[in-house]
Each structure stands twice: as C-alpha cells, then as structure tokens.
C-alpha cells in the first residue's frame, strides 16, 4: 500500500483531499505545517487577536478534528526558519524595491513542495498531496501541470514555480471536483470544516490590515500623491511601499476638479523621492502596455528559444486568460507581446503561460513593461 502524507491546513479542501486518498486505498497520514511563529510575532506586533486564540492555532485544532473523524494520524511540523529565510525575507525585499511580490508562490516552491516534500520522504512517504485545485499527469520522469476542472478555483498559477523533481511524487485529489462538490462531500462526512470560510490574503497576515502589518517591518513616511498628467498634488499617501500598480481603493482622493467623479488609479511609485503617481480612469494610458519582460523564469516544459509561440497568459491570479505571443530569449528570459493593450501589469508579480491544452508550461517574474517599444518606469 502506497503511503501519502497530506498537508492538512485545517480547511475543507485538504480535509476532502485526505478523505479521497484514503478511499482510493492509500495509507494516509496528515501533516499540519507551522510556518509562522504567531506568539513571537504577536509579541513584536502587539497581540491583536483580542484575547482569542490566534488563527493558526484555530486551524491546527480544526486539522486535529479532521484527522480524528477520518481516523488518520496527524503530524505537526515547524518550518518557521525556512519560511522566514525563503519566503518572508523575499516578501520584504521586494516591497522595499517598490515591487509587488507573491509570497504564496514562493511558499509552495520552498516550503510545501520542498521542505515538506523532504520531510515526507524522510518519513517513508511515496507521495505528498495537498488540497490545491490543479491537475497533474505523471508520465515517467515527466509531470504535466494543468488547470483544474473548476476554473473559478484553479490554483495552478500558485504552483507555477515548481520544478519537475518537485512535481514527480505529488497528488492533487481535487483536480476533477468543483468547490461546491468538495463542500458537499465534507457535509456528507459531517466534517467540522464543511462550512468553514476559505482563508483569504497572505497566510501570515490573516484578516489583519495589510498596511498596518507591513508598517512594522517597512516603516515609511507620508508623501505626495501626484497626478501624473498635470503634476499637481492631489493627496497624501501613507508610505509609497504600501501601494500597488492599478490600485484604486484606499487612496482617499476625492472632489478634485476635472476628475468628473472618476476613480483615481496608482500608475507609478517613485520610491527614491517618495511620490505616488496616479491617473484618472481605469482605461488611462498609464495603466496600459503592449510588451512585458519576464525574468527568473521557470520552465515546466522545454520550449525552443528565439521562436514565437502563441499561447495564453495570466499576469495575476483570477485574471482571465489573455491571448499573447511569447519568445524565449537566449538568456532564458521571456518577452511577451500582445495585440491588445495589457492593463495594470505589475512588476514583481508572477506571469504564467498555458498552451491550448491548459498545460502550464512556463512562468516568471514580471520585471518591466513597455509601451510602443519604450520602457515604462513603475518605480
């Protein structure tokens, strides 16, 4: 009987994944990963759980109850140092550069499918599994990563930086299920997490205010919000690091003559001079580009160099697929071209690329954008 260790997060998806694997005849062991020292950081940040148990411990207790109901063992593993060194430090460094990182993708790369995978192998596992909505096909030494059946929940984007050796012994039991079906299975099993709300935001922040959290690690000074078209000061920002290209909410700009009631959007962050540039309307030219340079690329499949490839791409999670053309350069960067303007492409975020069969074949970090062959300054 093959042994699989399932990452039990305390949510409904991983719980149902564990159940399905047990039903399929695997020897199933659950493992709860502790990646963030809540007590240490609450002491540093000020405990804002108002006397309640912190969310991470709530999740652990939920995972214990799931393991009891499913009658499987549950292990608890600490990856706090690994998470800090490989994920949180990267997160902070990117924000200090004025970029917008995606720590969840790095968590998968360095923690769930690296540290956890090594732990599982050391403990006799043939496979690891998670509750991700994604599909994987193993063909000898090659694994193909595809979108899940439920495209509204598809999480292949978050797995786009995994290497072939990381995918080789991975199972995704929810590949052919919708979220509705997963919750229905959980209810039929009377699982304690059947109606538990999906977690949102970055795992180490939880439901806390993101800007207030970030201030503890990247203190910043207030500065001018400037209309990029007129160079007029239209407001005051709370720290240029805390904003994202394309952001509309939280700018507190209103009643400006000439805006005609339209919303303002962040279009540039001048980190050096602490200026936040904005423009009116979601279709303003400052949010648009037609070429993107992708660096730090990960190739899940081999694609030729210096050849135009028509495919689809995503430049952020939950974005609809966009028809694009890419070229893999000699230095393994990727140039992206689009016949239609791309909107609010943000440096530091991850772009991933799919072929006509919904196979994710490459991904990388958005480094810079171009408009009419001219590089657009975002920082």
LINBELUR-V89809 format. One line per field, one symbol per residue. phi: phi as a letter, one per 20 degrees, with the letter a starting at -180 (. if undefined). psi: psi as a letter, one per 20 degrees, with the letter a starting at -180 (. if undefined). burial: + if it has 16 or more other ideal C-beta (glycine too) atoms within 10 Angstrom, else -. A space follows every 50 residues. Layout:
phi=???
psi=???
burial=???
This chain:
phi=.fdcddfeendfffffgfffffffofedcebdeddbeffgffffenfdel neffgffffffffffgfffelcfcdccdcffffffddfffgfffffened ecfffffffddfdcgfffgfffdnfebdbcefeaccdecmedcdecffge ffdgcggfdfdfegffegddccfegddefgffffffffelffdgdffffc megeemefffffffgfdcfbdfbeddffedmefdrceeqffedcgnfdfn eldbmegnelmffecfcacefgdlddecbenfdfffedbcbcddclfcde cecfelcfcebcbcdafmffgdfbccceefemecedccfdgedlfdfnfd dcccefemeedabaefebccclmdfefdd
psi=pqppppooijrhghghggghhghijqoppqpppoipnggghhhgipokjl irpqhhhghghghghghggilqqpqpppkgghgghhghgggggghhijro rnhhhhggghfhkfggggggghkjqhrqqrkqnrqpppncipppprqrgn hhipjhgijijqrghhiglqpnijhjqrhghghgghghikqijhjpqqqq aphihcjrpgghghhhhmpqqqaqppohgijqpiaprjohhjqqpipgqj hlpqkppiikjqqqqpiqonggjlppprqpqijqhiiqrjqppprlqpoi qpqqqkppppaqqpjrqjqqppprpqpprhjjrpppqphqppplppqhrp pqpqaijkpoiqrrpogqqqoljpppph.
burial=---+++++++++++++++++++---+++++++++++++--+--------- ---+++--++-++++++--+-+-+--+-++-+++-+++-+++-++--+++ +++++++++++++++++-++----+-++++++++++------++++++-+ --++++++++++---++-+++++++-+++--++-++----++++-+---- -+++++------+++----+--++++++-----++-+++++++++++--- +-+--+-------++++++++--+++++++---+-+++++++++--++++ --+-----+-+-++++-----+-+-+++----++-+-+---+++++++++ +++++--+++++++++++++-----+-+-
